[in-house]
């Protein structure tokens, strides 16, 4: 068993909750941050049965002194920065808040690690949104970044900050460029959960139709609990490296819809309406990962493809 301390920023979210469970099982002492530790309910951690096993502190990630204090007091061996505004769609409505939430916290932690001269390893949650539209090609660590949303721009900014601090100050800091990864903890503002919950309601007669935007967009969808292991593996290396994490397969939203309706023995074309109001100012048509480096150097590869992701989201029950 590993005897280490870890700090997870964004511990109450999808990835933070699964990561907390994963690291507890490995023997870590797990700490997490929240803007309001006493007021938040932490339903994901409760569902996973780990809420009573973690320590949660109220920390303002955008305030350097708050961040410095928590790093100084806890002295974590590893920090996972999974915080920040997490919706691509919402980033068009709240661009400034999105960019601030992604970058200031990262800068503050990197500066705290530097000032305290600790050996703390830092993981930054990157995103496939940094690549933009890959035009039917799978993106790897050498693919050029061309973000098409405020969210993607914010993630790219934090990615470059981590790279700069790692190279300039010899801090162990790296970024995992994760492609879409889903679970039952996705709220319905995410299209995958919206589809699944809507189809459930249509099947029981509680809902008549499902309104969606573009059906031709393609994404690389994986299963979130598998992806947190990749994060951890990145921090077990001797030297920091960035990695692209995904399944290596891309499927259209129409395929996702069709597969979900099939599991309920229904024809999606009878229920789905395309609503142009749901289309974004700019959208990525095709997104796919090339996770070959992760497989070669970390020994990690996705076990669950799109059909399995849908099945797990439907069947998982806490």
C-alpha positions as a Markdown table, in Angstrom:
| # | Residue | x | y | z |
|---|---|---|---|---|
| 1 | Unk | 0.0 | 0.0 | 0.0 |
| 2 | Unk | 1.2 | 3.5 | -0.9 |
| 3 | Unk | 1.7 | 5.8 | 2.1 |
| 4 | Unk | 1.3 | 9.3 | 0.5 |
| 5 | Unk | -0.8 | 12.4 | 0.8 |
| 6 | Unk | -2.7 | 13.7 | -2.2 |
| 7 | Unk | -4.7 | 16.9 | -2.8 |
| 8 | Unk | -7.5 | 16.8 | -5.3 |
| 9 | Unk | -8.9 | 20.1 | -6.5 |
| 10 | Unk | -12.4 | 19.5 | -7.7 |
| 11 | Unk | -12.9 | 16.4 | -5.6 |
| 12 | Unk | -16.6 | 16.6 | -5.8 |
| 13 | Unk | -16.8 | 16.4 | -9.5 |
| 14 | Unk | -17.0 | 13.3 | -11.7 |
| 15 | Unk | -13.2 | 12.8 | -12.1 |
| 16 | Unk | -12.4 | 14.0 | -8.6 |
| 17 | Unk | -14.8 | 11.5 | -7.0 |
| 18 | Unk | -13.5 | 8.5 | -9.0 |
| 19 | Unk | -9.9 | 9.6 | -8.4 |
| 20 | Unk | -10.5 | 9.8 | -4.7 |
| 21 | Unk | -11.9 | 6.3 | -4.6 |
| 22 | Unk | -9.0 | 5.0 | -6.7 |
| 23 | Unk | -6.3 | 6.6 | -4.6 |
| 24 | Unk | -7.9 | 5.5 | -1.3 |
| 25 | Unk | -7.8 | 2.0 | -2.5 |
| 26 | Unk | -4.1 | 2.4 | -3.1 |
| 27 | Unk | -3.5 | 3.6 | 0.5 |
| 28 | Unk | -3.3 | 7.4 | -0.1 |
| 29 | Unk | -4.4 | 9.9 | 2.5 |
| 30 | Unk | -6.8 | 11.9 | 0.4 |
| 31 | Unk | -7.5 | 15.6 | 0.8 |
| 32 | Unk | -9.8 | 17.7 | -1.4 |
| 33 | Unk | -10.7 | 21.3 | -2.0 |
| 34 | Unk | -14.0 | 23.0 | -2.3 |
| 35 | Unk | -15.0 | 26.6 | -2.4 |
| 36 | Unk | -17.6 | 25.8 | 0.3 |
| 37 | Unk | -16.7 | 22.5 | 2.1 |
| 38 | Unk | -19.5 | 22.8 | 4.6 |
| 39 | Unk | -22.3 | 23.9 | 2.3 |
| 40 | Unk | -21.7 | 21.5 | -0.6 |
| 41 | Unk | -23.4 | 18.0 | -0.4 |
| 42 | Unk | -20.7 | 15.9 | -2.3 |
| 43 | Unk | -23.3 | 13.4 | -3.6 |
| 44 | Unk | -20.7 | 11.7 | -5.9 |
| 45 | Unk | -18.4 | 10.9 | -3.0 |
| 46 | Unk | -21.3 | 9.7 | -0.9 |
| 47 | Unk | -22.6 | 7.5 | -3.8 |
| 48 | Unk | -19.1 | 5.9 | -4.1 |
| 49 | Unk | -19.0 | 5.3 | -0.3 |
| 50 | Unk | -15.8 | 7.4 | 0.3 |
| 51 | Unk | -17.1 | 10.7 | 1.7 |
| 52 | Unk | -16.3 | 9.8 | 5.3 |
| 53 | Unk | -12.8 | 8.7 | 4.2 |
| 54 | Unk | -11.6 | 11.9 | 2.7 |
| 55 | Unk | -10.6 | 15.3 | 4.2 |
| 56 | Unk | -12.2 | 18.3 | 2.5 |
| 57 | Unk | -11.1 | 21.9 | 3.0 |
| 58 | Unk | -12.6 | 25.2 | 1.9 |
| 59 | Unk | -10.1 | 26.8 | -0.4 |
| 60 | Unk | -10.3 | 29.7 | -2.8 |
| 61 | Unk | -8.2 | 28.5 | -5.7 |
| 62 | Unk | -8.0 | 32.0 | -7.2 |
| 63 | Unk | -6.4 | 33.4 | -4.1 |
| 64 | Unk | -2.7 | 32.7 | -3.9 |
| 65 | Unk | -2.5 | 33.0 | -0.1 |
| 66 | Unk | -5.3 | 30.4 | 0.3 |
| 67 | Unk | -3.5 | 28.0 | -2.0 |
| 68 | Unk | -0.1 | 28.6 | -0.5 |
| 69 | Unk | -1.5 | 27.9 | 3.0 |
| 70 | Unk | -3.1 | 24.5 | 2.0 |
| 71 | Unk | 0.0 | 23.3 | 0.2 |
| 72 | Unk | 2.2 | 24.4 | 3.1 |
| 73 | Unk | 0.0 | 22.7 | 5.8 |
| 74 | Unk | -0.8 | 19.5 | 4.0 |
| 75 | Unk | 2.5 | 19.0 | 2.2 |
| 76 | Unk | 0.9 | 16.7 | -0.5 |
| 77 | Unk | 3.1 | 14.3 | -2.5 |
| 78 | Unk | 0.7 | 14.8 | -5.4 |
| 79 | Unk | -1.8 | 17.4 | -6.5 |
| 80 | Unk | -4.4 | 16.8 | -9.1 |
| 81 | Unk | -6.0 | 20.0 | -10.5 |
| 82 | Unk | -9.4 | 19.0 | -11.8 |
| 83 | Unk | -11.2 | 22.2 | -10.9 |
| 84 | Unk | -12.7 | 24.9 | -13.1 |
| 85 | Unk | -15.8 | 25.5 | -15.2 |
| 86 | Unk | -16.4 | 22.2 | -17.0 |
| 87 | Unk | -18.9 | 23.0 | -19.7 |
| 88 | Unk | -17.9 | 23.8 | -23.3 |
| 89 | Unk | -21.4 | 25.2 | -24.1 |
| 90 | Unk | -21.5 | 27.4 | -20.9 |
| 91 | Unk | -18.0 | 28.8 | -21.7 |
| 92 | Unk | -19.6 | 30.8 | -24.6 |
| 93 | Unk | -21.9 | 32.5 | -22.1 |
| 94 | Unk | -19.3 | 32.9 | -19.4 |
| 95 | Unk | -15.9 | 33.2 | -21.2 |
| 96 | Unk | -14.1 | 35.4 | -18.6 |
| 97 | Unk | -15.2 | 33.2 | -15.7 |
| 98 | Unk | -14.2 | 30.1 | -17.6 |
| 99 | Unk | -10.7 | 31.3 | -18.4 |
| 100 | Unk | -10.1 | 32.6 | -14.9 |
| 101 | Unk | -11.3 | 29.4 | -13.3 |
| 102 | Unk | -8.9 | 27.3 | -15.4 |
| 103 | Unk | -5.7 | 29.5 | -15.2 |
| 104 | Unk | -5.5 | 31.3 | -11.9 |
| 105 | Unk | -5.7 | 28.2 | -9.8 |
| 106 | Unk | -3.0 | 26.5 | -11.8 |
| 107 | Unk | -0.7 | 29.5 | -11.6 |
| 108 | Unk | -1.3 | 29.7 | -7.8 |
| 109 | Unk | -0.4 | 26.1 | -7.2 |
| 110 | Unk | 2.6 | 26.2 | -9.4 |
| 111 | Unk | 3.9 | 29.3 | -7.7 |
| 112 | Unk | 3.2 | 27.7 | -4.2 |
| 113 | Unk | 5.1 | 24.6 | -5.2 |
| 114 | Unk | 8.0 | 26.7 | -6.4 |
| 115 | Unk | 8.1 | 29.0 | -3.4 |
| 116 | Unk | 7.9 | 26.1 | -0.9 |
| 117 | Unk | 10.6 | 24.2 | -2.9 |
| 118 | Unk | 8.7 | 21.0 | -2.4 |
| 119 | Unk | 9.0 | 17.8 | -4.5 |
| 120 | Unk | 5.2 | 17.8 | -5.0 |
| 121 | Unk | 4.1 | 16.4 | -8.3 |
| 122 | Unk | 1.4 | 18.4 | -10.1 |
| 123 | Unk | -1.2 | 17.0 | -12.6 |
| 124 | Unk | -3.2 | 19.4 | -14.7 |
| 125 | Unk | -6.5 | 18.3 | -16.4 |
| 126 | Unk | -6.2 | 19.2 | -20.0 |
| 127 | Unk | -8.7 | 18.6 | -22.7 |
| 128 | Unk | -9.2 | 17.4 | -26.3 |
| 129 | Unk | -10.9 | 20.8 | -26.9 |
| 130 | Unk | -7.5 | 22.3 | -27.3 |
| 131 | Unk | -7.0 | 20.5 | -30.6 |
| 132 | Unk | -10.2 | 21.9 | -32.1 |
| 133 | Unk | -11.4 | 20.1 | -35.3 |
| 134 | Unk | -8.9 | 17.4 | -36.3 |
| 135 | Unk | -10.6 | 16.8 | -39.7 |
| 136 | Unk | -11.0 | 13.0 | -39.4 |
| 137 | Unk | -7.5 | 12.5 | -38.0 |
| 138 | Unk | -6.6 | 11.2 | -34.5 |
| 139 | Unk | -4.7 | 13.7 | -32.4 |
| 140 | Unk | -1.6 | 12.8 | -30.5 |
| 141 | Unk | 1.0 | 14.8 | -28.4 |
| 142 | Unk | 2.5 | 16.4 | -31.5 |
| 143 | Unk | -0.8 | 17.6 | -33.0 |
| 144 | Unk | -1.2 | 21.4 | -33.3 |
| 145 | Unk | -3.6 | 23.1 | -31.0 |
| 146 | Unk | -6.5 | 25.0 | -32.6 |
| 147 | Unk | -9.2 | 25.5 | -29.9 |
| 148 | Unk | -12.6 | 26.6 | -31.0 |
| 149 | Unk | -14.3 | 27.7 | -27.8 |
| 150 | Unk | -13.5 | 29.8 | -24.7 |
| 151 | Unk | -13.3 | 26.5 | -22.8 |
| 152 | Unk | -10.7 | 25.1 | -25.2 |
| 153 | Unk | -8.7 | 28.4 | -25.0 |
| 154 | Unk | -8.7 | 28.3 | -21.2 |
| 155 | Unk | -7.5 | 24.7 | -21.2 |
| 156 | Unk | -4.8 | 25.5 | -23.6 |
| 157 | Unk | -3.6 | 28.4 | -21.5 |
| 158 | Unk | -3.3 | 26.2 | -18.4 |
| 159 | Unk | -1.6 | 23.5 | -20.5 |
| 160 | Unk | 1.1 | 26.0 | -21.6 |
| 161 | Unk | 1.5 | 27.4 | -18.2 |
| 162 | Unk | 2.2 | 23.9 | -16.8 |
| 163 | Unk | 4.7 | 23.3 | -19.6 |
| 164 | Unk | 6.4 | 26.6 | -18.9 |
| 165 | Unk | 6.8 | 26.1 | -15.2 |
| 166 | Unk | 8.0 | 22.5 | -15.6 |
| 167 | Unk | 10.7 | 23.5 | -18.0 |
| 168 | Unk | 11.7 | 26.8 | -16.3 |
| 169 | Unk | 11.7 | 25.8 | -12.6 |
| 170 | Unk | 12.2 | 22.0 | -12.8 |
| 171 | Unk | 8.8 | 21.4 | -11.2 |
| 172 | Unk | 7.3 | 18.0 | -11.8 |
| 173 | Unk | 4.1 | 19.2 | -13.6 |
| 174 | Unk | 2.3 | 17.6 | -16.5 |
| 175 | Unk | -1.0 | 17.7 | -18.4 |
| 176 | Unk | -3.3 | 14.8 | -19.3 |
| 177 | Unk | -5.1 | 15.7 | -22.5 |
| 178 | Unk | -8.2 | 13.7 | -21.9 |
| 179 | Unk | -10.8 | 13.1 | -24.6 |
| 180 | Unk | -14.5 | 12.8 | -23.7 |
| 181 | Unk | -15.1 | 10.5 | -20.8 |
| 182 | Unk | -18.5 | 9.8 | -19.3 |
| 183 | Unk | -20.2 | 8.3 | -16.3 |
| 184 | Unk | -23.4 | 8.4 | -14.3 |
| 185 | Unk | -22.1 | 11.4 | -12.6 |
| 186 | Unk | -22.5 | 13.6 | -15.7 |
| 187 | Unk | -25.2 | 16.2 | -15.2 |
| 188 | Unk | -27.9 | 16.5 | -17.9 |
| 189 | Unk | -26.3 | 19.6 | -19.3 |
| 190 | Unk | -23.9 | 17.1 | -21.0 |
| 191 | Unk | -25.4 | 15.7 | -24.1 |
| 192 | Unk | -24.5 | 12.1 | -23.3 |
| 193 | Unk | -26.5 | 12.2 | -20.0 |
| 194 | Unk | -29.2 | 14.3 | -21.7 |
| 195 | Unk | -29.7 | 11.5 | -24.3 |
| 196 | Unk | -29.7 | 8.7 | -21.9 |
| 197 | Unk | -32.1 | 10.2 | -19.3 |
| 198 | Unk | -34.4 | 11.4 | -22.1 |
| 199 | Unk | -34.6 | 8.0 | -23.7 |
| 200 | Unk | -35.4 | 6.5 | -20.3 |
| 201 | Unk | -38.2 | 8.9 | -19.9 |
| 202 | Unk | -39.5 | 8.4 | -23.4 |
| 203 | Unk | -39.5 | 4.6 | -22.8 |
| 204 | Unk | -41.7 | 5.1 | -19.8 |
| 205 | Unk | -44.0 | 7.7 | -21.4 |
| 206 | Unk | -42.8 | 10.6 | -19.3 |
| 207 | Unk | -41.3 | 12.4 | -22.3 |
| 208 | Unk | -42.4 | 12.6 | -25.9 |
| 209 | Unk | -39.4 | 13.9 | -27.8 |
| 210 | Unk | -35.6 | 14.5 | -27.6 |
| 211 | Unk | -34.3 | 17.8 | -29.0 |
| 212 | Unk | -30.7 | 18.0 | -30.0 |
| 213 | Unk | -28.4 | 20.1 | -32.1 |
| 214 | Unk | -26.0 | 18.7 | -34.6 |
| 215 | Unk | -26.0 | 14.9 | -35.0 |
| 216 | Unk | -23.1 | 14.7 | -37.3 |
| 217 | Unk | -20.4 | 15.7 | -34.8 |
| 218 | Unk | -18.1 | 12.8 | -33.8 |
| 219 | Unk | -16.4 | 12.3 | -30.4 |
| 220 | Unk | -14.0 | 9.8 | -28.8 |
| 221 | Unk | -16.1 | 8.6 | -25.8 |
| 222 | Unk | -14.6 | 6.6 | -22.9 |
| 223 | Unk | -15.5 | 5.5 | -19.4 |
| 224 | Unk | -14.4 | 8.0 | -16.7 |
| 225 | Unk | -13.3 | 5.5 | -14.0 |
| 226 | Unk | -10.7 | 4.1 | -16.3 |
| 227 | Unk | -9.3 | 7.6 | -17.1 |
| 228 | Unk | -8.4 | 8.5 | -13.5 |
| 229 | Unk | -5.9 | 5.6 | -13.5 |
| 230 | Unk | -4.1 | 7.3 | -16.4 |
| 231 | Unk | -3.8 | 10.5 | -14.4 |
| 232 | Unk | -2.2 | 8.6 | -11.5 |
| 233 | Unk | 0.2 | 6.8 | -13.8 |
| 234 | Unk | 1.5 | 10.1 | -15.2 |
| 235 | Unk | 2.6 | 11.1 | -11.7 |
| 236 | Unk | 4.4 | 7.8 | -11.1 |
| 237 | Unk | 7.0 | 8.5 | -13.8 |
| 238 | Unk | 10.5 | 9.7 | -13.0 |
| 239 | Unk | 10.1 | 12.7 | -15.3 |
| 240 | Unk | 7.0 | 14.7 | -16.3 |
| 241 | Unk | 5.4 | 14.0 | -19.7 |
| 242 | Unk | 2.1 | 15.1 | -21.3 |
| 243 | Unk | -0.2 | 12.4 | -22.6 |
| 244 | Unk | -3.2 | 12.1 | -24.8 |
| 245 | Unk | -5.8 | 9.9 | -23.2 |
| 246 | Unk | -8.7 | 8.4 | -25.2 |
| 247 | Unk | -10.1 | 5.2 | -26.8 |
| 248 | Unk | -8.7 | 5.8 | -30.2 |
| 249 | Unk | -12.2 | 5.5 | -31.8 |
| 250 | Unk | -14.6 | 8.2 | -32.8 |
| 251 | Unk | -18.4 | 7.9 | -33.2 |
| 252 | Unk | -21.0 | 10.4 | -34.4 |
| 253 | Unk | -23.7 | 11.7 | -32.0 |
| 254 | Unk | -26.2 | 10.0 | -34.3 |
| 255 | Unk | -24.5 | 6.7 | -33.6 |
| 256 | Unk | -24.7 | 7.4 | -29.8 |
| 257 | Unk | -28.4 | 8.3 | -30.1 |
| 258 | Unk | -29.1 | 5.2 | -32.2 |
| 259 | Unk | -27.3 | 2.8 | -29.9 |
| 260 | Unk | -29.1 | 4.3 | -26.8 |
| 261 | Unk | -32.6 | 3.9 | -28.4 |
| 262 | Unk | -31.7 | 0.4 | -29.6 |
| 263 | Unk | -31.1 | -0.7 | -26.0 |
| 264 | Unk | -34.7 | 0.3 | -25.3 |
| 265 | Unk | -36.0 | -1.3 | -28.5 |
| 266 | Unk | -37.0 | 2.0 | -30.1 |
| 267 | Unk | -36.3 | 3.8 | -33.4 |
| 268 | Unk | -34.6 | 7.1 | -32.6 |
| 269 | Unk | -35.9 | 8.7 | -35.8 |
| 270 | Unk | -39.4 | 8.7 | -34.4 |
| 271 | Unk | -38.5 | 10.8 | -31.3 |
| 272 | Unk | -35.5 | 13.0 | -32.1 |
| 273 | Unk | -35.9 | 16.6 | -33.3 |
| 274 | Unk | -33.0 | 18.7 | -34.5 |
| 275 | Unk | -33.2 | 22.2 | -32.9 |
| 276 | Unk | -30.8 | 24.8 | -34.3 |
| 277 | Unk | -31.0 | 26.8 | -31.1 |
| 278 | Unk | -28.7 | 24.1 | -29.5 |
| 279 | Unk | -25.9 | 24.7 | -32.0 |
| 280 | Unk | -22.8 | 26.5 | -30.7 |
| 281 | Unk | -21.2 | 29.5 | -32.4 |
| 282 | Unk | -18.3 | 27.3 | -33.4 |
| 283 | Unk | -18.4 | 23.5 | -33.0 |
| 284 | Unk | -15.8 | 20.7 | -33.4 |
| 285 | Unk | -17.1 | 18.3 | -36.1 |
| 286 | Unk | -14.5 | 15.5 | -35.5 |
| 287 | Unk | -12.5 | 14.6 | -32.5 |
| 288 | Unk | -10.4 | 11.4 | -31.9 |
| 289 | Unk | -7.5 | 10.5 | -29.7 |
| 290 | Unk | -4.3 | 8.6 | -30.6 |
| 291 | Unk | -3.3 | 7.2 | -27.2 |
| 292 | Unk | -0.3 | 5.2 | -28.5 |
| 293 | Unk | 2.2 | 7.0 | -26.3 |
| 294 | Unk | 0.1 | 6.3 | -23.2 |
| 295 | Unk | -0.1 | 2.6 | -24.1 |
| 296 | Unk | 3.6 | 2.4 | -24.8 |
| 297 | Unk | 5.0 | 4.4 | -21.8 |
| 298 | Unk | 2.3 | 4.1 | -19.2 |
| 299 | Unk | 0.9 | 0.7 | -20.1 |
| 300 | Unk | -2.6 | 2.3 | -20.2 |
| 301 | Unk | -5.4 | 1.7 | -22.7 |
| 302 | Unk | -9.1 | 2.2 | -22.6 |
| 303 | Unk | -11.1 | -0.9 | -22.0 |
| 304 | Unk | -14.6 | 0.5 | -22.6 |
| 305 | Unk | -15.7 | 1.8 | -26.0 |
| 306 | Unk | -18.8 | 3.9 | -26.8 |
| 307 | Unk | -21.4 | 1.0 | -26.7 |
| 308 | Unk | -20.0 | -0.1 | -23.4 |
| 309 | Unk | -20.1 | 3.5 | -22.1 |
| 310 | Unk | -23.8 | 3.8 | -22.9 |
| 311 | Unk | -24.6 | 0.5 | -21.3 |
| 312 | Unk | -22.7 | 1.4 | -18.1 |
| 313 | Unk | -24.4 | 4.8 | -17.9 |
| 314 | Unk | -27.8 | 3.1 | -18.1 |
| 315 | Unk | -27.1 | 0.2 | -15.8 |
| 316 | Unk | -24.9 | 1.8 | -13.1 |
| 317 | Unk | -27.0 | 2.4 | -10.0 |
| 318 | Unk | -26.0 | 3.7 | -6.6 |
